[in-house]
Amino acid sequence: MHRGGAYAGSAAAAVLLGVLTWLVLYQRERLTEVDRALEAPVHRWALETPWAVQVSDVLAVVGGLGVSTAVTVVVVLVLLLAKKPWIALNLALIASLAPFLTDRLKELVERPRPEWAVPLAEPPPGDPYSFPSGHATGGIAVYLAVGVALASLLRSETAKAWLVLPFAVLGISIGLSRIVLGLHWPSDVLAGFAMATAVAALASALFVVPRKERAQPVVSSGPAPVPYSAMTRRRPAESEPGDDAEGALPEAVADAAPEGAPAPGKHASA
């Protein structure tokens, strides 16, 4: 990814987050109606599917602050040992800044969590607000970012893709599990994804992408330079340039002379 693409991705995610925040602040009732229409079928399905709730409970623990912090610290240490300090710094920044901004936005917006006649889970203590979803933010800002960071240790592009894929699935699943448990509206989860993407893309554009671009060799489109020794070296079989010129000059003059005239260097007989 080039810096332009990273900046564009960050800007697009920030615009999406801004639109969702505006809707929550000024069109909350309409947005909640849309959210409820989307989430109600999921909630009914979850009530009839115990394994989905159990998996979502596990994902809630994996996406929690304790496990996410431990995973981030371990991967940062691995990157430092692998002499990838800027990628380690980038990961630490994303994993800490995105959740911090999410918590501040929650306090600003103060959107209540969904309420259901038959709740499937209890919200975390001391966290009554739902927008944006902290688990959705952490799923991308921690687990997807961890997958991308670890992929930098590999050379094969195919291997990198296969390594990032399960982390991406895990990160997205953590966010979607909050809808299954009925603890967040779909727009909360989407806002969490947008927050994490905006921070991750911007941090990568500032700390990682410029160093990758500087590390790449500059490829010249012109012909390869000829070594000086090759230009000055003369083949043994070749004659001096002056030899050919001296031999060719009398012949050229002789050819150009009028018919019957003596050739240069020769005298006509009496």
C-alpha positions, 0 to 999 in steps of 0.5 A: 500500500502506498501513502496515498492509498493509506490516507484515502482509506483513513479519510473514507473510514473517518467520513463514515464514522462522522456520518454515523455519529451525526445520525446518532446525535441528530437522527437517533430515533430513525437510526434506532428504528433501522437498527432494530429492524436489522437486529431483531431477526438476529436476536430471535435466531440467537434465542433459538441457537444456544451455540451461537450465544456460547461462541459469542461469549467466548469472542467477548472474552477474546475481544476484551481488554485483558486478552487484547492487551496481552496479545498486543504486548506479546506480538510487539515483543516478537516484532522488536526481536525481529528488528521491526521497531517501526511496525511494533510502534505502529501496532502499539499505537493502533491498539491503544489509540483506537480504543481510547478514542472509542471510549471518548466518543462513547462519553460524548454521544451517550447512546444507550445500549439496546434493551430486549425482553429476553436479554442474552448477556449483561453489559460490562459494568460501568459501560452503559453506552453503546456507540461505537462498539469497543469490541468491534474497534478492538477486533480490527485495531488489535487482531487484524492489526496483529495479523498484518504486523506478523505478515511483515515477517514473511516474504511470500505474498501468498503466505502473508495473505493466508496469515492475515485471513484468520486474524481478519475473520476473528476481528470481524467476528468479535464485532458481529458477536456483539449484535448476536448478544444484543449488546450493540446495534449494528450501527455501533459495530459499523462505527467501531470498525470505521474507528479502527480502520481510520486510526490504523490506516493513518498510523500506517501512512505515517510510520510504516509505508514511508519507510517501505517506500524508502527501502525499495530500490529505485528502478531506472527506465533508461539503459544500463550504464556502461563501465568505464573499463569497457569503454576504454578497453580495445580488442586486440583484433581491431586495428587503429582507427587511423589505419582504416582512415589512411587506407581509405582516403587514397582509394576514395580520391582515386574513385572520384578522379576523372577517367584517364587522370592519374591517381594521386601519388602516381605520375603519368608517363610521357 
